[in-house]
Amino acid sequence: MSDSVVIAIPARFGASRLPGKPLLLAAGKPLIEHVIERARLLATAELVVATDDQRIADVAQRLQVPSVLTSAAHPTGSDRLAEVADRLGWADDRIVVNLQGDEPLMPLSCLEAVITALQKHPNAAAATLATPVLEVRELFDPACVKVVCDLRGYALYFSRAPIPWARDALARDREQLPPETILRHVGLYAYRAGTLRRFAALAKSPLERAESLEQLRLLENGLSIAVSLAREPIPAGIDTPEDLERFRNLLGKGPGGES
């Protein structure tokens, strides 16, 4: 991978469902440390943590990772990274991978895939990943964001609703997935730094507000997003206490993993 790539990890302390999430422990390490270890698998990329809390920055410093203390008022991780792009003077063509601070199991192949997708689509403002919906419950779950693409692989729309609506198949049976492939969006992005600056300068868009999906701000303003299939399954991120417990159990520590 090019040395013009930086993996930026936005990590805010406040989270409504899991307060202090980046500092919660699993196997004796704060969650943000697990994410940093995952990012380091892409050895040729630079790494930076963007946070609104000194305690998170202190973890990054202990791990010898640069950090930037940003405003606590940013509504999205992309807005937070736009501040970092300006503070660190990144060139507009710098590729920035937005690896969320609650994704400690993101596969290396997916980090590589999202970078490659942006490099292969020089006219795209951003790139992201998708994976097939495998269970009918995901189709109707608003927490599972769906994406539909054009024939060139660019996103047409993202939604929490079931899209595309397979009219005939779902009229017959809503207990089975339709034969058409339905794609679940994976919240891993690669941007050019100039896109981050433009994103932050734009007002929240109507569809973004309706769906609570920040990527719609780009689409509504005529900026394209290239979508690539993930190369392997991506485990769920850490959003709830139950997610954290599953991650602790995966590490073999169980409830005592935080001590």
C-alpha positions as CSV (number, residue, x, y, z in Angstrom):
1,M,0.0,0.0,0.0
2,S,1.0,3.6,-0.6
3,D,2.7,5.5,2.1
4,S,0.2,8.2,1.3
5,V,-2.4,6.2,3.3
6,V,-3.3,7.0,6.9
7,I,-5.6,5.1,9.2
8,A,-7.5,7.5,11.4
9,I,-9.4,6.2,14.4
10,P,-12.2,8.6,15.6
11,A,-12.9,7.7,19.3
12,R,-15.2,9.9,21.5
13,F,-15.7,9.2,25.2
14,G,-19.4,9.7,25.3
15,A,-21.7,7.0,23.9
16,S,-25.4,6.8,24.9
17,R,-25.5,3.0,25.0
18,L,-22.0,2.4,26.3
19,P,-20.5,5.4,28.1
20,G,-16.7,5.6,28.1
21,K,-16.6,2.9,25.4
22,P,-13.0,3.4,24.1
23,L,-11.7,2.9,27.6
24,L,-13.7,-0.2,28.6
25,L,-11.5,-3.2,29.1
26,A,-11.3,-6.5,27.4
27,A,-8.5,-9.0,28.2
28,G,-7.0,-6.3,30.3
29,K,-6.7,-3.7,27.5
30,P,-9.0,-0.8,26.7
31,L,-11.1,-1.2,23.6
32,I,-9.2,1.5,21.7
33,E,-6.0,-0.4,22.2
34,H,-7.5,-3.5,20.5
35,V,-8.5,-1.2,17.6
36,I,-5.0,0.2,17.3
37,E,-3.6,-3.3,17.3
38,R,-5.9,-4.1,14.4
39,A,-4.9,-1.0,12.5
40,R,-1.3,-1.8,12.9
41,L,-1.8,-5.0,10.8
42,L,-1.6,-2.6,7.8
43,A,2.0,-1.9,8.5
44,T,2.7,0.5,5.7
45,A,0.0,3.0,6.7
46,E,0.4,5.8,9.1
47,L,-1.9,5.8,12.2
48,V,-3.6,8.6,14.2
49,V,-6.2,8.6,16.9
50,A,-8.8,11.5,16.8
51,T,-10.5,11.9,20.2
52,D,-12.2,14.4,22.4
53,D,-10.8,13.0,25.7
54,Q,-7.3,13.2,27.1
55,R,-7.6,9.7,28.7
56,I,-8.0,8.2,25.2
57,A,-5.1,10.3,23.9
58,D,-3.0,9.0,26.9
59,V,-3.6,5.4,25.7
60,A,-2.5,6.3,22.2
61,Q,0.6,8.0,23.6
62,R,1.5,4.9,25.7
63,L,1.3,2.9,22.5
64,Q,3.4,5.5,20.6
65,V,0.5,6.4,18.3
66,P,0.0,10.1,17.4
67,S,-3.3,11.6,18.6
68,V,-5.2,14.8,18.1
69,L,-7.5,16.2,20.7
70,T,-10.5,17.5,18.7
71,S,-13.7,19.3,19.5
72,A,-16.3,17.4,21.5
73,A,-19.1,19.0,19.4
74,H,-18.5,17.0,16.2
75,P,-21.7,15.2,15.2
76,T,-20.0,12.4,13.2
77,G,-16.6,10.7,13.0
78,S,-16.1,12.1,9.6
79,D,-16.5,15.7,10.9
80,R,-13.9,14.8,13.6
81,L,-11.5,13.6,11.0
82,A,-12.0,16.7,8.9
83,E,-10.6,18.7,11.8
84,V,-7.6,16.4,12.0
85,A,-7.0,16.8,8.3
86,D,-6.8,20.5,8.8
87,R,-4.8,20.4,12.0
88,L,-2.2,18.0,10.5
89,G,-2.2,19.7,7.1
90,W,-3.0,16.6,5.0
91,A,-2.9,17.2,1.2
92,D,-6.3,16.9,-0.4
93,D,-5.3,13.7,-2.2
94,R,-4.2,11.9,0.9
95,I,-6.1,8.7,1.4
96,V,-7.7,8.5,4.9
97,V,-9.2,5.3,6.2
98,N,-11.9,5.9,8.8
99,L,-11.6,2.9,11.2
100,Q,-14.2,3.4,13.9
101,G,-12.9,3.2,17.5
102,D,-15.4,0.4,18.2
103,E,-14.2,-2.1,15.5
104,P,-11.6,-4.2,17.2
105,L,-12.1,-7.2,14.8
106,M,-11.9,-5.5,11.4
107,P,-10.0,-7.9,9.1
108,L,-6.8,-6.7,7.4
109,S,-8.2,-7.8,4.0
110,C,-11.1,-5.3,4.4
111,L,-8.7,-2.4,5.3
112,E,-6.8,-3.3,2.1
113,A,-10.0,-3.7,0.0
114,V,-11.5,-0.2,0.9
115,I,-8.2,1.5,0.0
116,T,-8.0,-0.4,-3.3
117,A,-11.6,0.5,-4.1
118,L,-10.8,4.2,-3.7
119,Q,-7.6,3.9,-5.7
120,K,-9.4,2.1,-8.5
121,H,-12.1,4.8,-8.7
122,P,-10.2,8.1,-9.0
123,N,-13.5,10.0,-9.6
124,A,-15.1,8.7,-6.4
125,A,-15.2,11.0,-3.3
126,A,-15.1,8.0,-1.0
127,A,-15.1,4.2,-0.9
128,T,-16.8,1.7,1.4
129,L,-17.6,-2.0,1.7
130,A,-20.6,-4.2,1.6
131,T,-21.4,-7.8,2.3
132,P,-24.5,-9.9,1.4
133,V,-27.4,-10.0,3.8
134,L,-27.6,-13.7,4.9
135,E,-30.6,-13.7,7.2
136,V,-34.1,-12.4,6.6
137,R,-34.1,-10.7,10.0
138,E,-31.2,-8.4,8.8
139,L,-33.4,-7.3,5.9
140,F,-36.0,-5.8,8.2
141,D,-33.6,-4.7,11.0
142,P,-33.1,-0.9,10.9
143,A,-29.7,-1.3,12.5
144,C,-28.6,-3.3,9.5
145,V,-28.0,-0.6,6.8
146,K,-28.6,-1.7,3.2
147,V,-27.0,-0.3,0.1
148,V,-27.9,-0.5,-3.6
149,C,-25.4,0.2,-6.3
150,D,-25.4,1.0,-10.0
151,L,-23.8,-1.2,-12.6
152,R,-20.4,0.5,-12.2
153,G,-20.2,-0.2,-8.4
154,Y,-21.2,3.2,-7.2
155,A,-23.7,3.6,-4.4
156,L,-27.2,4.7,-5.4
157,Y,-28.6,4.9,-1.9
158,F,-28.2,3.7,1.7
159,S,-31.1,2.9,3.9
160,R,-32.2,1.3,7.1
161,A,-35.3,0.1,5.2
162,P,-35.2,-3.1,3.1
163,I,-33.8,-2.1,-0.3
164,P,-34.1,-3.1,-3.0
165,W,-37.7,-4.3,-2.3
166,A,-38.1,-7.6,-4.1
167,R,-41.8,-7.1,-4.8
168,D,-42.8,-10.5,-6.1
169,A,-40.7,-12.6,-3.8
170,L,-41.6,-10.7,-0.7
171,A,-45.3,-10.7,-1.6
172,R,-45.1,-14.5,-1.6
173,D,-43.0,-15.0,1.5
174,R,-41.4,-12.6,4.0
175,E,-39.8,-15.5,6.1
176,Q,-37.2,-16.2,3.4
177,L,-34.7,-14.0,1.7
178,P,-35.5,-13.1,-1.9
179,P,-33.3,-14.7,-4.6
180,E,-31.8,-11.3,-5.5
181,T,-28.6,-10.4,-3.6
182,I,-29.2,-7.7,-1.0
183,L,-26.1,-5.9,0.4
184,R,-25.5,-4.8,3.9
185,H,-23.3,-1.8,4.3
186,V,-20.1,-2.1,6.4
187,G,-19.2,1.2,8.1
188,L,-15.6,1.2,7.0
189,Y,-14.6,4.2,4.7
190,A,-11.7,5.5,2.7
191,Y,-11.8,9.1,1.8
192,R,-9.5,11.6,0.2
193,A,-8.7,14.3,2.7
194,G,-10.3,16.9,0.4
195,T,-13.5,15.0,0.6
196,L,-13.4,15.2,4.4
197,R,-13.0,18.9,4.3
198,R,-15.9,19.3,1.8
199,F,-18.1,16.9,3.9
200,A,-17.6,19.0,7.0
201,A,-18.4,22.2,5.1
202,L,-21.8,20.9,4.0
203,A,-24.9,21.2,6.0
204,K,-26.7,18.1,7.2
205,S,-28.8,16.9,4.3
206,P,-32.5,16.0,4.5
207,L,-32.0,12.3,3.8
208,E,-29.1,12.2,6.2
209,R,-31.4,13.6,8.9
210,A,-34.2,11.2,8.0
211,E,-32.1,8.0,8.0
212,S,-29.4,9.2,10.4
213,L,-26.8,8.1,8.0
214,E,-23.9,10.5,7.4
215,Q,-22.9,9.0,4.0
216,L,-26.1,10.3,2.5
217,R,-24.7,13.8,2.9
218,L,-22.2,13.0,0.1
219,L,-24.8,11.4,-2.2
220,E,-27.3,14.2,-1.8
221,N,-24.6,16.7,-2.8
222,G,-23.6,14.8,-5.9
223,L,-20.5,13.1,-4.5
224,S,-20.0,9.5,-5.5
225,I,-19.2,6.6,-3.2
226,A,-17.5,3.4,-4.7
227,V,-18.7,0.2,-3.0
228,S,-16.6,-3.0,-3.0
229,L,-17.5,-6.4,-1.6
230,A,-15.7,-7.3,1.7
231,R,-13.2,-10.1,1.1
232,E,-14.2,-11.9,4.3
233,P,-16.9,-11.7,6.9
234,I,-16.7,-8.7,9.3
235,P,-17.6,-9.3,12.9
236,A,-20.0,-6.8,14.5
237,G,-18.6,-3.7,16.2
238,I,-19.1,-2.9,19.8
239,D,-22.2,-0.8,20.3
240,T,-23.9,-2.3,23.4
241,P,-22.9,-4.0,26.7
242,E,-23.9,-7.3,25.1
243,D,-21.5,-6.7,22.2
244,L,-18.7,-5.9,24.6
245,E,-19.4,-9.1,26.6
246,R,-19.3,-11.2,23.4
247,F,-16.0,-9.6,22.5
248,R,-14.6,-10.4,26.0
249,N,-15.8,-14.0,25.7
250,L,-14.2,-14.2,22.2
251,L,-10.9,-13.3,23.8
252,G,-11.4,-16.1,26.3
253,K,-11.7,-13.8,29.4
254,G,-15.4,-13.7,30.1
255,P,-16.8,-11.3,32.7
256,G,-13.4,-11.2,34.5
257,G,-11.6,-9.9,31.4
258,E,-11.9,-6.3,32.6
259,S,-9.9,-6.8,35.8
